Amino acid sequence: MAMAYKMATEGMNVKEECQRWFMEMKWKKVHRFVVYKIDDCRYAVFDFDFVTVDNCQKSKIFFIAWSPAASRIRAKILYATSKQGLRRLLDGVHYEVQATDPSEMGFDVIRGRAQ
């Protein structure tokens, strides 16, 4: 019971490869996105390329915290408490999006935030 309480209040430990995958996406452009999973919720980082109104090619990295409304309360708590530990390791994220419905993280939402 004590271990379950600690996980609920402090979140999960982040494995080293989580940061490595992010750095491969950010610097080497090996990946376009990375999805992190503990349970039925997810975190994702996404390298979004776009063209500005001034016709300049840009790239912004988004952190998406996906916690569907139908998820169990325990999963939502675990994700909420684990988010900051992961975010601290992902240096270079430009925007953060919290979503409980697919429409909250659609392409139009991402594009609107980037510009």
C-alpha positions in Angstrom: 0.0 0.0 0.0 2.8 2.4 0.8 4.4 1.9 -2.7 1.0 2.6 -4.4 0.7 5.8 -2.4 4.2 6.9 -3.3 3.5 6.3 -7.0 0.2 8.2 -6.8 1.8 11.2 -5.2 5.2 11.3 -6.9 4.5 9.6 -10.2 6.5 7.0 -12.1 10.2 7.0 -12.5 11.3 8.0 -16.1 13.5 5.5 -17.9 16.7 6.9 -19.6 15.6 5.8 -23.0 12.6 8.1 -22.8 14.9 11.1 -22.9 17.1 9.4 -25.6 14.2 8.9 -27.9 13.2 12.6 -27.5 16.7 13.8 -28.2 16.8 11.5 -31.3 13.6 13.2 -32.5 14.8 16.7 -31.6 18.4 16.7 -32.9 18.8 13.8 -35.3 15.2 13.9 -36.7 15.1 10.1 -36.5 11.5 10.2 -35.3 8.6 12.6 -36.0 6.9 11.7 -32.8 7.4 9.7 -29.6 4.5 8.2 -27.6 5.0 7.4 -23.9 2.6 4.9 -22.3 2.1 3.8 -18.7 -1.6 2.8 -18.9 -4.6 3.8 -21.1 -3.6 7.5 -21.0 -0.6 8.7 -23.1 2.0 11.4 -23.4 3.4 12.3 -26.8 5.9 14.6 -28.2 5.5 15.7 -31.8 7.8 17.7 -34.1 5.5 19.8 -36.1 6.8 21.5 -39.3 4.9 24.4 -40.8 5.2 27.4 -43.0 4.5 30.8 -41.4 2.5 33.6 -43.0 5.9 35.2 -44.0 6.6 32.0 -45.9 9.3 30.8 -43.5 9.8 27.1 -42.7 9.5 26.5 -38.9 9.5 23.5 -36.6 7.9 23.4 -33.1 7.9 20.6 -30.6 4.6 19.8 -28.9 4.1 17.9 -25.7 0.6 16.3 -25.6 -0.9 14.9 -22.4 -3.7 12.6 -23.5 -6.1 11.5 -20.8 -9.5 10.3 -22.3 -12.6 11.1 -20.3 -13.3 7.3 -20.2 -10.0 6.5 -18.4 -10.0 5.2 -14.9 -9.4 7.7 -12.1 -6.3 5.8 -11.0 -4.8 6.1 -14.5 -5.5 9.8 -14.6 -4.0 10.4 -11.2 -0.9 8.4 -12.2 -0.5 10.5 -15.4 -1.0 13.8 -13.6 1.6 13.0 -11.0 4.1 11.6 -13.5 3.9 14.4 -16.1 6.3 16.9 -14.5 9.0 14.3 -14.1 8.9 13.5 -17.8 8.5 17.2 -18.8 11.7 18.1 -16.9 13.7 15.7 -19.1 12.2 16.9 -22.4 14.2 20.1 -22.8 13.1 22.0 -25.9 9.3 21.5 -25.9 7.7 24.7 -27.2 4.0 24.0 -26.5 2.0 21.8 -24.2 -1.5 20.5 -25.0 -3.8 18.8 -22.5 -6.5 16.7 -24.2 -9.4 14.5 -23.1 -11.0 14.4 -26.5 -9.4 13.9 -30.0 -10.8 17.3 -31.1 -8.6 19.0 -28.4 -5.4 17.8 -30.1 -6.4 17.8 -33.8 -4.2 19.2 -36.6 -6.0 22.5 -36.6 -5.4 23.0 -32.9 -1.7 22.2 -33.3 -1.4 24.5 -36.3 -3.2 27.3 -34.5 -0.9 27.1 -31.4 2.2 27.0 -33.6 1.4 30.1 -35.5 
